[in-house]
Amino acid sequence: MFEFSVIGGKTARDIIGRTRQQIVAEVRETYLTHHAGESVNPNSYFLRFPDKPDSRIIALPAYLGGKTDVAGIKWISSFPGNIDKSFPRASAALLLNDYETGYPFACLEASQISAARTAASAVLAAEQLTGGRSARRLTIVGAGIIARNILEFFTAQEWAVEELVIHDRLPEYNKAFAEYATSSLGYRTTTEDDLTAALTGSDVVVLATTAGEPYITDPATFTAGQVVLNVSLRDIGPEIILGAQNILDDIGHCMTANTSPHLAEQKYGHRDFIDGTLADVILGDVRPDRDRPVIFSPFGLGVLDLAVGMHVYRTARESGESVDVPEFFGETRRW
């Protein structure tokens, strides 16, 4: 019980890369476990800095019951200024705790885990909301690490995509992502500098940016039947939210921190525009509305980090890829 392991980012990335289908299944099961009330997922805590208003470090504590039965906390930073220095915006660590004793037993580099659970959640939602694994036209807005992970999970789930469209405000990111999607993943890819043109006519739209406030505000932007994965949460104006079918991962969590649904609640004074959660869709209690755009807004639940973290931990232990830290605890007896 006093063993302690460390799993680095390269190991986590390697494990995720060879088990993406299994991770989607883990995320699906976790949503249902959470829906059944077999979890504890407190509100995230945001550490902000007076002289860096765009930066934050977030603590996500959680407990996941069901088959997993583990507690833990993810400590993840978001410093958008890192992008200008050509290294990733986010960095993170995940601490896992034994539910019986409370003792921590593993620390994992968690930016890979966070990206994987976000991507798995988005691709699972796309399948549930479209009713299949195909898209004539898939548009991804934002060409960063999260966008790349989402596309890799689409690939792992064997989606049939006729045309992939990439839009990013920086041409060099557009080009790099398109080259990767074409050469490494086999997509027929185009880049589009105009946002409206990128969004028009797409079956599935993925928003994976670092936007801090809405820039897509025209109520006519999205059309009936389009599925919009609002992964970055703040790209869409409340006028669009009001006219769409809105599916959230967790209503209480998502209606905070000036997300697009939260802004709509503040503007209109109600939550009547919320139709349900992804778990409701999985269970068949809510069906996608083909007469309106369907927007999935996932706040990102700590229980998902625990599920993916435990998957990575167990796989690393079984394959001998974890690093054990002998005598991590200085005392293991009371006397």
Secondary structure, 3 states (H helix, E strand, C coil): CCCCEEECHHHHHHHHHHCHHHHHHHHHHHHHHHHCCCEECCCCEEEEECCEEEEEEEEEEEEECCCCCEEEEEEEEECHHHHHHCCCCEEEEEEEEECCCCCEEEEEECHHHHHHHHHHHHHHHHHHHHCCCEEEEEEEECCCHHHHHHHHHHHHCCCEEEEEEEECCCHHHHHHHHHHHHHCCCCCEEECCCHHHHHCCCCEEEECCCCCCCCECCCCCCCCCCEEECCCCCCECHHHHHCCEEEECCHHHHCCCCCHHHHHHHHHCCCCCEEEEHHHHHHCCCCCCCCCCEEEECCCCHHHHHHHHHHHHHHHHHHCCCEECCCCCCCCCCC
